[in-house]
């Protein structure tokens, strides 16, 4: 909060704009969101950097604290960036323990648990408060913060605010050539956003149309739909439709959502801890993780963390042992046959 207020103060006191702009007012309002529950449905109409995503749908469900001191993030994908099939992941933190299910419903993919350290190779989290203020492709949204929104105003070399037939329009010009243009409706909410930088080797242009519900009685009105487009040299390369539902604002997260019981691993799913893939920490028995389970012996598991094609050392050792035993059996049989001929 203190860091945000310093950035905001810079925006308010800057030579241009000389007064607090509507953009910084909205950023200040969004800064009052401390927690919430957010649902998204994303339609990728086209996605230049990740062509396999064209036509895909993603459905994030995010219980969050803005400082990320606790959260749960579920993500369903009809197709992933590499063109793989339907998958779902779950990622949670209760303030003490990170818990990760990389592939929901598949016991051959180990669940992961981290105590006292942040996990590796997990879904990127984003700040829901920037939605509709800092426009990016959803795939890059994790790079944006509320402070970045304020800096659009704070770092502007030129600023113009004018009433037009579209509504209030604020335009921010930056030294590097980037220009940001926001159109606000009668409620002061952004309904259109454009950003362009013609000085780049390849001109980049962002355009977003932002829609809201009709209920003006809400204390804080949040976007319900965003149509986002990104152009390179005049050619459309990315087109995304966001359907948004911020169902809870500033209500405490139920930390029970972050437990293994709530995350629901499949019975028989192995667990590893703190990036130590060489040790099996337990097996889910439908109620809890237990250290050993005779119904699910280690040799029969194929632990897959999605990093490479192989499993941890104990899996490879087990496979090597099986192969060696088979070779010895074949050799002994040949010796026995040779004695009888």
Buried (B, 14 or more C-beta within 10 A) or exposed (E): EEEBEEBBEBBBEBEEBEEBBBBBBBBBBBBEBBBBBBBBBBBBBBBBEBEBBBEBBBBBBBBBBBEEEBBBBBBBBBBBBEEEEEBBBBBBBBEEBBBBBBBBEBBBBBBBBBEEEEBEEBBEBBBBBBBBBBBBBBBEBEEBBBBBBBBBBBBBEEBEBEEEEEBBBBBBBBEEEBBBBBBBBEEEBBBBBBBBBEEEEEBBBBBBEBBBEEEEEEEEBBBBBBBBBBBBEEEBBBBBBBBBBBEBBEEEBEBEBBBBEBBBBBEBBBBBBBEEBEEBBBBBBEEEBEEEBEEBEBEEBEBBBEEEEBBBEBBEEBBEEEEEEEEEEEEEEEEEEEEEE
